[in-house]
């Protein structure tokens, strides 16, 4: 699995998701929400064990939920105002789209059309 670098705006969006009540954290609750079809995006810490990554990767693939591996456990937890978190699930489509857009812009550079903006 490739780990994607993510900027501060991504973590700010996670904080907004938490304030809106659209984030679930912890392996058991995340797995339950993925299986029930409520999950829209899975975010896993880059520090997660291989077994955790494999488990959530398989589950995400089977339930057709996109997954991002990024950030430290400490950074993910701090973004949502909690202690270290290894797995987060986003429950809202709009927040999922914003987070994926942010991740895509950082990964590929440029604006939503993939073009670099002039300085």
ABEGO torsion letter per residue (X at the ends): XBBBBBBAAAAAAAAAAAAAGABBBEAAAAAAAAAAGABABBBBBAABBAAAAAAAAAAAAAAGBBBBBBEBAAAAAAAAGBBBBABBBBABAAAAAAAAAAAAAAAAEEBAAGBBBBX
